[in-house]
Amino acid sequence: MKERDKKDAPEAEARREEECDPSEGYSTHVKQHIRSGKSEEAAEQARRDLEGPEAEELRRAEEEGKRHIAEPDPLERRRAPRERKDGGS
């Protein structure tokens, strides 16, 4: 395998997983981020940001995001379960 292919392999794997199941792709990205060793650095930067001049804007954005969690996914089509012909459940 070429050196470039080795570097691109995790990203290609994540893309394949996202195509099948978005949550699998997300999980893969989280695992890659943790393995990169940058999680502590990112957490520390987030703490500094929450204490800095943009803290209020970040909190408003967080609240806005939380409001959307309760909304149904507009792309998801929900169907009522079909009833059995014999009247059973």
N, C-alpha and C positions, 0 to 999 in steps of 0.2 A: 504494500500500500504506500502511495506517495505521501510525503510529509504533509502536503496541503490537504490531502484526503483525510489524514488522521485528525487534523484540526477541525475539519468540516463534519466529521462523522457524528459528533453529539448533536449538532444543529440539525443535520439531516434526519437523525433518529427522532428528534423532537417534532420536526415537521410531519413525519409519517404518523406519529402518535396523535398529533393534533387533528389530522385528517380523519382518523378513526374515532377518536374520543377527545374532545377539547380538555377535559379534566386530566387525562393522561399526559397530554402535552404540558399542561401547567405543572403537574407534579414533576415531570422531567426537568423543567426549567428551574424549579425550586431546588431540586437535588443538585443540579449543576452549580447553582449559585452557592449553596452550602459547601460543596466540595471545593469551590474556588477559594474559600477562605475569606471572602469579602463580606460575609454577613455581619460580623462584629463591627467592621468599619462602617457599613451602611447604617447599622443601628445607632452608632455613635453620631453619625451625621444627621440622622433623623432627630435624635435628642437635641442636638444643637439648633436645628431648624425650628423645632417646637418652642425653643426658648428665645429665638431671634425675632427680628422685625416682621417676618412673614407668618408668625404663629397664628394670628387671628384668621388670616386667609386660609391657612392649612386646616384649621378647625372647621371653618365654613365648608370647605371642600369635602372634608370627611363626613360632615352631617348630610351634605347633598348626596354623597355616595350611599350613605346608609338609607336614605329615603328611597332610593332606587332598588334596594335589595328586596323590598316588600312588593314591588311591582312585578306583574307577570312578564315573562320574556316575550316580547312581541313576535319573535321568530318561532317560538314554540307553539305548535298547534296541538291543542288539547281536545281530545275526544272523550265523550262519556263512554264508559265501558258498555259493551253490547250486552243486552240481556239474552239469556238462553231461551231458546224456543220452547222448552218444556216448563218455563216459569221458575226454574231453580236459580240459585245464585252461583 
